[in-house]
């Protein structure tokens, strides 16, 4: 997964992630990662249309997003 995060930062490529919140809610998000630390990502979330923090240990899956997107971030 880390390879996808790095590529998203370097190339502004969107990722599709499956994320579980602290409340146990599971959601699918399309994001572009802007910064990464050991524990979390700062990313633009197209679902919420804003920058969000995602904890890496709560990301269940991550893949490059295959469909066309319009970069608004």
Residue pairs with C-beta under 8 A, 6 or more apart in sequence:
1 56
1 59
1 61
1 62
4 15
4 62
4 63
4 64
5 15
5 33
5 36
5 41
5 62
6 36
7 13
7 64
8 14
8 15
8 31
8 32
8 33
8 43
9 33
9 34
9 35
9 36
12 32
12 71
12 73
13 32
13 64
13 65
14 30
14 31
14 32
14 46
14 64
14 65
14 69
15 30
15 31
15 32
15 33
15 62
15 63
15 64
15 65
16 28
16 29
16 30
16 62
16 63
16 64
16 65
17 28
17 29
17 30
17 31
17 54
17 59
17 60
17 61
17 62
18 26
18 27
18 28
18 59
18 60
18 61
18 62
19 26
19 27
19 28
19 29
19 54
19 58
19 59
19 60
20 26
20 58
20 60
21 27
21 58
22 58
26 60
27 47
28 47
29 45
29 46
29 47
29 48
29 54
30 45
30 46
30 47
30 65
30 69
31 41
31 43
31 44
31 45
31 46
31 52
31 54
32 43
32 44
32 71
32 73
33 41
33 42
33 43
34 42
34 43
34 44
34 51
34 73
35 41
35 42
36 42
38 56
39 55
39 56
39 57
40 53
40 54
40 55
40 56
41 53
41 54
41 56
41 59
42 51
42 52
42 53
43 51
43 52
43 53
43 54
44 50
44 51
44 52
44 72
44 73
45 51
45 52
46 69
46 72
49 72
51 73
